[in-house]
């Protein structure tokens, strides 16, 4: 259990330390309460991951060892299995994420992540546990179809974990490094746009590990003036007023036509930012 906790929370501590030294936006006075709430939700995700991992990794080890799955049948070797699993899991996560923005019911669950009025490393796993519970079977099914080894599954999990923390960090890379990095990977500047209060920006930059899914599928958006981005949801300008239990129960307490519907399609929603 200690090794699992180190794997999950170690990167969080590392990036949090970097934020203290190179933080981009000043922390609010209520930072301790907000971060505590976020870390509790992260712990719920961690607990669910541990429970699923107890049977998922042994099953994948047995299944791929039997030569079952697409990759073993095609004779794909060890490194090809690792790479194909990482890319396929990331594409699955991208499509899953985008669907949660477009489906009214699923958006009610995902909005718990977007309600945070600040964005830092603790926002990374501020997810409703129901969202993660829906995602894990989808990710598992993809790896079974591929015939991913347990090592490939672990590698994909590590990449997702680190990039989720990284893209939510409250710091900015040097502009040259930022532009080079975002050619392949999702960066904090990219993901900060996704957490914007403007709907046409919320409906962009869905990528987790790789940035090219957004480029290829038409959802990439670049905002150079990062200072102008307001984080959060306009329907919930002060989410700190909600208790943890209210936050967890929010998706089921919203009524049709009330806040909680998906952001409107890009270019047709609340307020348009003028881009140079």
Buried (B, 14 or more C-beta within 10 A) or exposed (E): EEEEEEBBBBBBEBBBEBBEEEBBBEBEEEEEEBBEBBBEBBBBBBEBBEEBBEEBBEBBBEBBEEEBBBBBEEEBEEEEBBBBBBBBBBBBBBBBBBEBBEEEEBBBBBBBBBBBBBBBBBBBBBBBBBBBBBBBEEBBEBBBEBBBBBBBBBBBBEBBBBBBBBBBBBBBBEEEEBEEBBEEBBBBBBBBBBBBBBBBBBBBBBBBBBBBBBEEBEBBBEBEEEEEBEBBBEBBEEBBEBEEEEBBEBBEEBEEEEEBBBBEEBEEBEEEBEEE
